[in-house]
């Protein structure tokens, strides 16, 4: 390397430190102070932010803890019952008209024309009784009547003749009076004979037994040749038993609690085991208007149309009556009840706090119960409340899924 190149290379090297420009000491101290303040401020901001975040977290945790400490309860709204309630009672069905048919004339049964199960019409001949004694008595009475009429005719002719003779003073007044009075006596005898003939004629007519109304023969107790005595009509010895079944009477004993509502016009229906799924409509037509002192029930008659005759008298039926309800009751789940020493209670929520309401129950439907008083349809009733629940306790509510 030449001397010139060496000089040129040295000229490009940095100058020694001693030769660089010096920084004033006052400016250096101020910079360090500013940096320190900035760092302290940043540290203070960071610490303050951490404390605030921790305070917010603590506050949120406290609120969450307090919120979690308030129990959440499931509530439902009571359902109002219908204007009429249905009661089911046992009933005994009877024919609308049910009567035994007795003999009014004594003799032997000559023939019978209907048997059990026969549907007969009013005036239809059921049986024939043979009574020769009565026939002969009728014949004798008719002859006695003829004799009395002949005697009356003779007396009337005699009285008329004596009356005409008295006008010419041919007979005494006493003879005329005797003749007239004899004619009147004979007239009375004729009337007596006529009454006797009518009586015996009715006895002969009773030898033919007719149906008094339309119905069904339910009993036949006699057969051909049987002795029939009109003077010994005892229970179970009637000739026939006739029942009218176009309409049936159903007698029901209604409990005293429903007696005021079981009035004529109340509708209902019958169910029978032999007709599953079927209902036979009817209505109350009358009641006894008096409570039975032994059973404390009101006897009620329900009439049920039976045009086809498929309902049989004497059957057992369940009578469903639509009794008008005079109390506006509500229905709640059975698991909403609280059994306390002070009585039956239901827990409701008012303004976010609980209240234990005393209630009076009506009917029990199993999973639901009827409440007659104590709550209404606007109350929020707690379902399945805790045994430790008390009045005034703050709660959170959630509605039942069916009412949400």
Helices and strands as residue ranges (DSSP letters): H 3-11, G 17-19, H 25-69, E 71-77, E 79-80, E 84-101, E 107-112, E 119-120, E 125-130, H 132-167, H 173-205, E 208-210, E 215-220, E 227-228, E 240-255, G 256-258, E 267-271, E 280-291, E 297-305, E 316-324, E 330-333, G 334-336, E 337-340, E 343-350, E 353-358, E 360-364, E 368-373, E 380-382, E 395-399
